[in-house]
Amino acid sequence: MKPRPLGRTGMTVSELCLGTMTFGTQTAQDQAHAQIDHALAAGINFIDTAEMYPVNPVSKDTIGRTEEIIGAWNAANSARRGEFILATKHSGSGMAHVRDGAPISGATIRATLESSLKRLRTDYVDLYQFHWPNRGSYMFRQNWSYDPSGQDPAAIRENMIDCLEALQREVDRGTIRAFGLSNESAWGTAQWLHLAEAGHGPRVASIQNEYSLLCRLFDTDMAELSVNEEVGLMAFSPLAAGLLTGKYQGGQVPQGSRMSLVPELGGRKSARVFGAVEAYLDIARRHGIDPVHMALAWALTRPFMMSAIFGATTLAQLDHALGAAEVTLSEEILSEIAAAHKAHPLPY
């Protein structure tokens, strides 16, 4: 499990990150704790969560449950807290189940962080992320109708300064070690960087956006910013919500799978997506490689990739995915993947 830098923080993270969004719904606490144990034993030192988890579905009754499950593990293994980088997220504007949907601001950060720390049973979070920007985002399949023309750039920057100053107070208190973004754009990330350089607060260390063989919105402007500014990508859904495993091909919907709970996979299910998946499955078959390993190993070849976040409902799925760390893709496979991408761009 190769280490990679977490921005300019001096911290390093494993190239694969354990995602936890099913902990507390699809994955019971004992199984979640077994996953943490197994991931750490395999060399993963990076665990990602959020105040709003678990999902599938998001519910007011379950908000914070994933952090509580991780917290129970922390309480039982307190001597091991320094073995891994723990990341969580502050929900953005419109999340009705917390703070009545209030936007992220200097006034919300301390109380929200304190609640996460209490649930996680830790004194600090290594990476504190904003889950999505208050102004909205082209992520979550909103790119098809994205329109930023109603934004107020001055007000956005004023809010960013307010947030950065509050974050700096937490850095000074020792409650967070680094700051990250999620579901952000190139313009938004550049504003956060500029304002940090102007002395308003901590520099952005990472960005967590969706990225996979099927979702490559990060490949152009965000890629350039990420590489040149050393703001590494934490890719979520590198298996495209399970589509790239092939388990949904031919109309199959395995019992207990994400599609059985969220039939449209959050807008990822489309008329073209199964043909695109089949193109990648065909490459994997012809080269005798597991499609899960191919998808994850490909993500790790990208020049901006810091860590690919994968989640597993079961311990067996976790163990299977870990095999990707041992896979190196040939130039022939990479070339065929590039050709498949050109033939099947943006299937959702």
Sequence and secondary structure as in RCSB ss.txt:
>XXXX:A:sequence
MKPRPLGRTGMTVSELCLGTMTFGTQTAQDQAHAQIDHALAAGINFIDTAEMYPVNPVSKDTIGRTEEIIGAWNA
ANSARRGEFILATKHSGSGMAHVRDGAPISGATIRATLESSLKRLRTDYVDLYQFHWPNRGSYMFRQNWSYDPSG
QDPAAIRENMIDCLEALQREVDRGTIRAFGLSNESAWGTAQWLHLAEAGHGPRVASIQNEYSLLCRLFDTDMAEL
SVNEEVGLMAFSPLAAGLLTGKYQGGQVPQGSRMSLVPELGGRKSARVFGAVEAYLDIARRHGIDPVHMALAWAL
TRPFMMSAIFGATTLAQLDHALGAAEVTLSEEILSEIAAAHKAHPLPY
>XXXX:A:secstr
  EEE TTSS EEESEEEE TTBTTTB HHHHHHHHHHHHHTT  EEE  TT   SS  TTTTTHHHHHHHHHHH
HTGGGGGGSEEEEEE  TT TTSGGG    HHHHHHHHHHHHHHHT S EEEEEESS TT  STTTTGGG  GGG
  HHHHHHHHHHHHHHHHHHHHHTSEEEEEEES  HHHHHHHHHHHHTTSS  EEEEEEE SSS  GGGTHHHHH
HHHHT EEEEE TTGGGGGGTTTGGG   TTSHHHHSTTGGGT  TTHHHHHHHHHHHHHHTT  HHHHHHHHHH
TSTTEEEEEE  SSHHHHHHHHGGGG    HHHHHHHHHHHHHS    
